[in-house]
């Protein structure tokens, strides 16, 4: 970290000297951002380029939202590839001369990419570009013409944040305060209430690991929190209780991954999670060889939305009549609690304000509906409707267990009616499960869930 700060001082000194050479002055109008960007792309001197890069990033940071929108529009309109140059390069490539391939590659690459590379030369350039992309993503939904700009960002960031540049680091109570503060700031799955809460999550029966990048030494890009337990947890509250007694990690036989957080919005879509989990599995296995089970306790962030669609018959291949058939044997208990004959309507009624007796009647219907949601419900493009399921199943995990009312927090009840899932990682099956899922869409399930799937879901029309 000291070495990084020393390099930053050197870069700032070089930038200051380059600024003098360029005649850039505080508060002066030295050209529009577009002009400065063109000068940066054309520039040859290292000091002047570093100074220009720093100046462009400084001015961008000072822009309001309208100014940033205009900046991104400018990148899309003025720094895209030259269609005429591409056509000429394609014609040259057809002549079958070896050097024409390089010419075609140069022509196809948008000038934006070289601009971003040169902006990265500035002190804190990588952090500034990650923040710039986060700002771009906020405008992207309303301005789809910016998708090409985002594609260039993703292309470069995927290279700069390649697994080979990332360092896995354990985070504990003795880690630098700035890193601990970032954990509290970025924990979005189960927010950390205070320092006491954080300290409990970093006790000896817990593990926390994060990926770090040399250009962002104090930023955990992604981090995972792990509880070392005697059994795979089926409820989140005991894991989050700051007063819970500390267990002995050397008698634990299960590692429960209960929170995975991507920290920086500007790195959205840059995949770290699969590498992180597999590396942590390996490291935990070496440190604590008595561990026999590796599983998650995962949220279902879109289950409430998906359940509304299922109960309303809005899911392809699952009309209300088919969902009613799935719940047919639960109809007497549901009718007793609600007086309604139709199971779907009864479930919907009970979910509005479930009491303890209602939860008993809801547990089995929710479990079946959650299984249907996880295994059968998809986006039109074919991916899992649930993003957490899509991540773990594509990563080679086994759908192990569905836990009704496992998260009674307001957030848990709102997003999934309290239902959580255990995904189990078996190192010997990860590759085969991954291939089966990505090639054929086949979900690996525990014996119990496979039995329920075959009994209640398979072939029912």
C-alpha positions in Angstrom: 0.0 0.0 0.0 2.9 2.3 0.8 4.4 1.6 -2.6 1.1 2.6 -4.2 1.0 5.9 -2.4 4.6 6.6 -3.4 3.7 5.9 -7.0 0.7 8.2 -6.8 2.9 11.0 -5.6 5.3 10.5 -8.5 2.4 10.5 -10.9 1.0 13.7 -9.5 4.4 15.3 -9.7 4.7 14.2 -13.4 1.2 15.5 -14.0 2.0 18.9 -12.4 5.0 19.3 -14.7 3.0 18.2 -17.7 0.3 20.8 -16.8 2.9 23.5 -16.8 4.2 22.4 -20.2 0.6 22.4 -21.6 -0.2 25.8 -20.1 -3.2 24.4 -18.3 -4.3 26.9 -15.6 -6.8 26.7 -12.7 -10.1 28.2 -13.7 -9.0 28.8 -17.3 -11.0 27.8 -20.3 -8.4 25.6 -22.0 -10.8 24.0 -24.4 -13.9 21.8 -24.2 -13.8 18.3 -22.8 -14.1 17.0 -26.3 -11.1 19.0 -27.4 -9.0 17.8 -24.4 -10.0 14.2 -25.2 -8.8 14.6 -28.8 -5.5 16.2 -27.5 -5.0 13.2 -25.2 -5.6 10.6 -27.9 -3.1 12.4 -30.2 -0.6 13.3 -27.5 2.9 11.8 -27.5 4.6 13.1 -24.4 4.1 11.0 -21.2 4.0 14.0 -18.8 1.6 16.0 -20.9 -0.7 13.0 -21.4 -0.8 12.3 -17.7 -1.6 16.0 -17.1 -4.4 15.9 -19.7 -5.8 12.7 -18.3 -5.9 14.2 -14.8 -7.5 17.4 -16.1 -10.2 15.5 -18.0 -11.1 13.4 -15.0 -11.1 16.4 -12.7 -13.5 18.3 -15.0 -15.7 15.2 -15.4 -16.0 14.8 -11.6 -17.1 18.4 -11.3 -19.9 18.0 -13.8 -23.6 17.9 -12.7 -25.8 15.1 -14.0 -26.8 17.0 -17.2 -23.1 17.7 -17.9 -22.2 14.0 -17.5 -25.1 13.0 -19.8 -23.7 15.4 -22.4 -20.2 14.0 -21.9 -21.4 10.4 -22.5 -23.4 11.5 -25.5 -20.2 13.2 -26.9 -18.3 9.9 -26.4 -21.0 8.0 -28.2 -21.2 10.4 -31.1 -17.7 11.7 -31.6 -15.4 8.8 -30.5 -16.9 5.8 -32.2 -15.3 3.9 -35.0 -14.9 5.4 -38.5 -17.3 3.6 -40.8 -15.3 4.6 -43.9 -12.0 3.5 -42.4 -13.6 0.1 -41.5 -14.9 -0.3 -45.1 -11.4 0.5 -46.5 -9.8 -1.9 -44.0 -12.2 -4.7 -44.9 -11.5 -4.2 -48.6 -7.8 -4.4 -47.8 -8.2 -7.5 -45.7 -9.8 -9.2 -48.7 -6.5 -8.8 -50.6 -5.1 -11.5 -48.3 -2.0 -9.6 -47.3 -0.9 -10.5 -43.7 -0.5 -6.9 -42.5 -4.1 -6.0 -43.4 -5.5 -8.0 -40.4 -3.7 -5.6 -38.0 -5.1 -2.6 -40.0 -8.6 -4.0 -39.8 -8.3 -4.6 -36.0 -7.1 -1.0 -35.6 -9.9 0.4 -37.7 -12.6 -1.5 -35.9 -11.5 -0.4 -32.4 -13.3 2.7 -31.3 -11.1 5.7 -30.4 -13.0 5.7 -27.0 -11.0 2.6 -26.0 -7.7 4.4 -26.5 -9.1 7.4 -24.7 -10.0 5.2 -21.7 -6.5 3.6 -21.7 -4.9 7.0 -21.6 -7.2 8.3 -18.9 -6.1 5.4 -16.9 -2.6 6.9 -16.8 -3.8 9.7 -14.4 -3.3 9.4 -10.7 -6.2 7.4 -9.3 -7.2 6.8 -13.0 -8.6 3.3 -12.5 -10.8 4.3 -9.6 -12.0 7.4 -11.5 -12.9 5.3 -14.6 -14.8 2.8 -12.4 -16.7 5.7 -10.9 -17.3 7.1 -14.4 -18.8 3.8 -15.6 -21.1 3.8 -12.5 -22.3 7.2 -13.6 -22.8 5.9 -17.2 -24.9 3.0 -16.0 -27.3 5.5 -14.3 -28.0 7.1 -17.7 -27.9 3.9 -19.8 -31.5 2.8 -19.2 -33.0 6.1 -20.5 -30.3 6.5 -23.2 -29.7 3.1 -24.9 -27.5 4.8 -27.5 -24.8 4.8 -24.8 -24.6 1.0 -24.9 -21.6 1.1 -27.2 -19.8 3.3 -24.7 -20.6 0.8 -22.0 -19.4 -2.1 -24.2 -16.0 -0.4 -24.5 -15.9 0.1 -20.7 -16.7 -3.5 -20.1 -14.1 -4.7 -22.6 -11.3 -2.8 -20.9 -12.4 -3.4 -17.3 -12.7 -7.1 -17.9 -9.1 -7.1 -19.0 -7.8 -4.7 -16.3 -9.6 -6.7 -13.6 -8.6 -10.1 -14.9 -8.4 -12.8 -12.2 -4.6 -12.8 -12.6 -4.5 -9.2 -11.2 -6.7 -9.9 -8.2 -5.4 -10.8 -4.8 -7.6 -12.9 -2.4 -7.2 -11.5 1.1 -8.8 -12.6 4.4 -10.4 -9.7 6.2 -10.5 -9.8 10.0 -10.9 -7.5 13.0 -7.2 -6.5 12.6 -7.5 -5.4 9.0 -7.0 -1.7 8.3 -9.9 0.5 9.5 -10.5 1.8 6.0 -11.2 -1.7 4.8 -13.5 -2.5 7.7 -15.4 0.7 7.0 -15.8 -0.4 3.4 -17.3 -3.7 4.6 -19.9 -1.8 6.6 -20.6 0.5 3.6 -20.9 -2.2 0.9 -22.7 -5.0 2.8 -26.0 -4.9 1.0 -27.4 -8.5 1.6 -27.5 -8.3 5.4 -26.6 -4.7 6.4 -24.1 -4.3 9.3 -25.7 -2.3 12.0 -22.7 -1.1 14.0 -19.1 -1.9 14.9 -20.2 -4.6 17.4 -22.2 -6.3 14.7 -19.1 -6.2 12.4 -16.8 -7.5 15.1 -19.1 -10.5 15.7 -19.0 -11.3 11.9 -15.2 -11.4 12.1 -14.8 -13.6 15.2 -12.9 -16.8 15.1 -15.8 -18.9 14.0 -16.3 -16.7 11.0 -14.3 -16.0 7.9 -14.5 -13.0 5.5 -12.5 -13.0 2.2 -12.3 -10.3 -0.5 -10.7 -9.8 -3.8 -8.4 -6.7 -4.0 -6.8 -5.0 -7.1 -3.4 -3.3 -7.0 -4.9 0.0 -8.3 -7.6 0.0 -5.6 -5.7 -1.4 -2.6 -8.3 -0.4 0.0 -11.4 -1.5 -1.9 -12.7 -5.0 -1.5 -14.1 -5.5 -5.0 -16.2 -8.4 -3.9 -16.3 -10.1 -0.5 -18.0 -13.2 1.0 -18.9 -13.8 4.7 -18.7 -17.3 6.0 -20.0 -18.9 9.2 -18.3 -22.1 10.5 -21.0 -24.2 12.1 -21.9 -27.8 13.2 -24.7 -28.0 10.6 -25.8 -26.2 7.5 -27.8 -23.2 8.7 -31.5 -23.0 7.7 -32.2 -19.6 9.2 -30.3 -16.3 9.0 -31.1 -14.7 12.3 -28.8 -16.8 14.4 -25.9 -16.0 12.1 -26.6 -12.3 12.4 -27.1 -12.2 16.1 -24.2 -10.1 17.6 -24.8 -11.7 21.0 -24.5 -15.3 19.7 -21.7 -17.3 21.4 -18.6 -17.8 19.4 -18.1 -21.4 18.3 -14.9 -23.4 17.9 -13.9 -23.4 14.2 -11.9 -26.6 14.6 -15.0 -28.6 15.5 -17.2 -27.1 12.8 -18.0 -29.4 9.9 -19.9 -26.9 7.7 -18.9 -23.6 6.0 -22.0 -21.5 5.3 -21.6 -18.7 2.8 -24.3 -16.3 3.9 -23.5 -13.0 2.2 -21.7 -12.2 -1.1 -21.4 -8.6 -2.1 -20.2 -6.9 -5.2 -18.9 -3.6 -3.9 -18.5 -1.2 -6.8 -21.4 -0.3 -9.2 -18.9 0.6 -11.9 -17.7 -3.0 -12.1 -21.2 -4.4 -12.6 -21.1 -7.3 -15.1 -17.4 -8.0 -14.5 -17.5 -11.5 -13.0 -15.6 -12.1 -9.8 -17.9 -14.3 -7.8 -17.2 -17.7 -9.4 -13.5 -17.2 -8.9 -13.9 -16.0 -5.3 -16.0 -18.9 -4.1 -13.8 -21.5 -5.7 -10.7 -20.0 -4.2 -12.3 -19.7 -0.8 -13.5 -23.3 -0.9 -9.9 -24.3 -1.6 -8.4 -22.1 1.2 -11.0 -23.2 3.8 -10.4 -26.8 2.9 -6.6 -26.4 3.5 -7.0 -24.4 6.7 -9.8 -26.6 8.2 -9.6 -30.0 6.7 -12.4 -31.4 9.0 -15.0 -29.3 7.0 -17.2 -31.7 5.1 -20.0 -29.5 3.8 -19.8 -26.2 1.9 -23.1 -24.5 1.3 -24.8 -21.1 1.1 -27.7 -19.6 2.9 -29.0 -17.5 0.0 -31.8 -15.0 -0.5 -34.3 -15.2 -3.3 -34.5 -11.5 -4.3 -37.2 -11.9 -6.9 -39.4 -14.6 -5.4 -42.2 -12.2 -4.2 -42.4 -10.9 -7.8 -42.3 -14.3 -9.3 -44.9 -15.7 -6.9 -47.3 -12.9 -7.8 -46.9 -13.9 -11.4 -47.4 -17.6 -10.6 -50.5 -17.1 -8.6 -52.0 -14.9 -11.3 -51.2 -17.5 -14.1 -48.8 -15.1 -15.8 -45.9 -17.6 -16.2 -45.6 -19.5 -19.5 -46.6 -23.2 -19.2 -48.0 -22.6 -15.7 -51.6 -21.4 -15.9 -53.5 -21.1 -12.6 -55.1 -24.5 -13.1 -51.7 -26.1 -13.2 -50.5 -24.3 -10.1 -53.7 -25.3 -8.3 -53.0 -28.9 -9.2 -49.5 -28.5 -7.6 -51.1 -27.4 -4.4 -54.2 -29.7 -4.5 -53.2 -31.8 -1.4 -52.7 -28.6 0.6 -56.2 -27.3 -0.2 -57.9 -28.5 3.0 -55.4 -26.8 5.4 -55.5 -23.6 3.3 -59.3 -23.6 3.2 -59.4 -24.0 7.0 -57.3 -20.9 7.5 -59.0 -18.7 4.9 -62.4 -20.1 3.9 -61.3 -20.0 0.3 -61.6 -23.0 -2.0 -58.9 -22.1 -4.5 -55.4 -22.8 -3.2 -53.8 -19.9 -5.1 -56.3 -17.4 -3.7 -55.8 -18.8 -0.2 -52.0 -18.6 -0.4 -52.3 -15.0 -1.6 -54.6 -14.1 1.3 -52.4 -15.7 3.9 -49.3 -13.9 2.6 -50.8 -10.5 3.2 -50.4 -10.8 7.0 -49.1 -14.2 8.0 -49.4 -15.1 11.7 -47.8 -18.1 13.4 -50.7 -20.5 12.5 -50.8 -19.1 8.9 -47.0 -19.8 8.6 -47.6 -23.5 9.5 -50.2 -23.7 6.7 -48.0 -21.8 4.3 -44.7 -23.6 4.8 -45.3 -26.5 2.4 -47.1 -24.5 -0.3 -44.3 -21.9 -0.2 -41.6 -24.6 -0.5 -43.2 -26.1 -3.6 -43.8 -22.8 -5.2 -40.2 -21.8 -4.5 -39.0 -25.0 -6.1 -41.1 -24.2 -9.1 -39.8 -20.7 -9.2 -36.2 -21.8 -9.0 -36.2 -24.7 -11.4 -38.9 -23.9 -14.0 -39.3 -20.1 -14.1 -37.2 -18.3 -16.6 -36.7 -15.0 -18.4 -37.8 -14.9 -22.1 -34.1 -15.2 -23.0 -33.9 -18.5 -21.1 -32.0 -17.5 -18.0 -33.2 -18.3 -14.4 -35.7 -15.7 -13.2 -33.8 -15.5 -9.9 -30.4 -13.9 -10.3 -28.9 -15.6 -7.2 -30.0 -19.0 -8.5 -28.6 -18.3 -11.9 -25.2 -17.4 -10.4 -24.9 -20.5 -8.1 -26.3 -23.0 -10.5 -24.1 -21.8 -13.3 -21.2 -22.0 -10.9 -21.8 -25.7 -10.4 -23.8 -25.7 -7.1 -26.5 -28.2 -6.0 -29.9 -26.9 -5.1 -29.9 -28.5 -1.6 -32.8 -27.2 0.5 -35.5 -24.6 0.5 -36.1 -22.9 3.9 -39.5 -21.2 4.5 -39.5 -18.2 6.9 -35.7 -18.3 7.2 -35.4 -14.5 6.9 -38.0 -12.7 8.9 -36.4 -9.2 8.5 -38.6 -6.6 6.7 -36.4 -6.9 3.7 -36.5 -10.7 3.6 -40.3 -10.8 4.0 -40.7 -8.1 1.3 -38.5 -9.7 -1.3 -39.1 -13.4 -0.8 -41.8 -13.8 1.9 -38.9 -15.0 4.1 -37.8 -18.0 2.0 -34.1 -18.7 1.7 -32.2 -21.4 -0.1 -29.1 -23.6 0.6 -26.9 -24.2 -2.5 -24.3 -26.8 -1.8 -20.9 -26.9 -3.4 -19.4 -30.4 -3.8 -15.9 -30.0 -5.2 -16.1 -33.3 -6.9 -19.3 -32.4 -8.7 -18.9 -28.7 -9.5 -17.6 -29.1 -13.0 -20.2 -31.7 -14.1 -23.0 -29.7 -12.5 -21.8 -26.5 -14.3 -21.7 -28.3 -17.7 -25.1 -29.8 -17.2 -26.6 -26.5 -16.4 -25.0 -24.3 -19.0 -25.3 -26.9 -21.8 -28.7 -28.4 -21.1 -30.3 -26.2 -18.4 -30.4 -29.2 -16.0 -30.4 -28.2 -12.4 -28.6 -30.4 -9.9 -30.8 -31.0 -6.8 -30.5 -32.9 -3.6 -32.3 -36.2 -3.4 -35.1 -34.7 -1.3 -35.7 -31.8 -3.7 -35.4 -34.1 -6.8 -38.0 -36.4 -5.3 -40.4 -33.4 -4.7 -39.7 -32.1 -8.2 -40.5 -35.5 -9.8 -43.6 -35.9 -7.7 -45.1 -32.4 -7.9 -43.6 -30.7 -11.0 -42.5 -33.1 -13.6 -45.1 -33.8 -16.2 -48.0 -32.2 -14.4 -50.4 -30.4 -16.8 
